Amino acid sequence: MKDFTYKFSLLIFVVLSFVNSQTIAIKAAKIYTAEKGRVYNNGILLIKNGKIVSVGKNIRIPNKAKILDYSNYEIVPGFIDNHSHIGTPPENLNEFPVVFGPQHKIVDILSPDKTFWEKVYKGGVTTVVTGPGSGEVSSGQAVVIKTWGGTIEERVVKERGGVKIAMGRKRTSPKTSMAVTALLREKFIKAIEYDKKIKDWEKNKKEIPRPERDLALEAFAEVLSGKDRIRSHVHSAHDILSILRLKDEFNFDLTLHHSTEAYKVPEEIAKRNVKVVGMPLFARIGISDSVMYTGKIMNDHGVLFAFHTDDPVVSSKWQRGNAGMGIRYGMTEQAALEAITINPALIANVSDRVGSLKKGKDADFVIIDGHWYEPKSRIEKVYINGMEVFNRSTTEK
């Protein structure tokens, strides 16, 4: 039985390797590249070995290439969700009653089980930033990962997905926003002191005993050194201003997440070159009309903006719907597309591989049977690393 399983696995590997090594040319009515607004009417996308070979019009197709004709369809880059909690059951996301655990890594508990990921890539989301929850002041480290592939390790695009902190009131001490901010300030100061002790020891190992290792302070020290960044859960304007003040004080790379009242302080965000990842608009209907215009307001102020779903709050499969809602509330079509493709890739520091259709990037893309953001348009196919991972016509039979 073991011999049969091995031979079958080897056969699958050989078949997939052959398919992936073949040049494929996909023709489409429109190809949206998310590269400086480039859109190709009657375009061609060439892929091979999991990478994009070329994209544009009047491209020469190699003689032995497999041609897929989707002349009545549109192609867009694979969607990216910059803030989710998928890949593990919800009970794994917060370490109560611990309030400070930046050393915790979500990648350590992710499951390759298809049930966690299938609904997401069927919705066209090919990459996610998944991380721990918001019950702690700092709950741990996120990871940037493909929604389909081999092992968890093979699917990781970037292990350093950012250190999560959560501003605002808590159920346990520290309860108030003021106390949360004070605790973070204290931890940043201790991280500076810890890093100095480590560096002093590295210079004088023979004379100074090695300081006791503190993984939590080490995680914050790496943020302060620029090796990692802060992903801040934040809703109210006063909490946004609090984390901005901490950024001023300690000079770390910062992205705001959820960002419910970011529309109230766009100038403060913009002048610090802080990025904003906005809560799904579906979850904000009825709170305030102004919240619905967050994407447009950030764009108008030159702030790098992306949508997220906070899956499982809203499933990542609805990320495309976020863009459609963004257009409804003032964003241009191009800006809305960028908010679910290249912008989240830029924010996650993985734009060299994903987020747009460009030569050399991973062949992650979505084929849609109508205009890409229209609710009635359906996703026909999804490709990740050049492999077809979803085909509506075969799935619905």
Secondary structure, 3 states (H helix, E strand, C coil): CHHHHHHHHHHHHHHHHHHHHCCEEEEEEEEECCCCCCEEEEEEEEEECCEEEEEECCCCCCCCCEEEEEEEEEEEECEEEEEECCCCCHHHCCCCCCCECCCCEHHHHCCCCHHHHHHHHHCCEEEEEECCCCCCCEEEECEEEECCCCCHHHHEEECCCCEEEECCCCCCCCCCHHHHHHHHHHHHHHHHHHHHHHHHHHHCCCCCCCCCCCHHHHHHHHHHCCCCCEEEEECCHHHHHHHHHHHHHHCCCEEEEECCCHHHCHHHHHCCCCEEEECCHHHCCCCCHHHHCHHHHHHHCCCCEEECCCCCCCCHHHHHHHHHHHHHCCCCHHHHHHCCCHHHHHHCCCCCCCCCCCCCCECCEEEECCCCCCCCCCEEEEEECCEEEEEHHHHCC
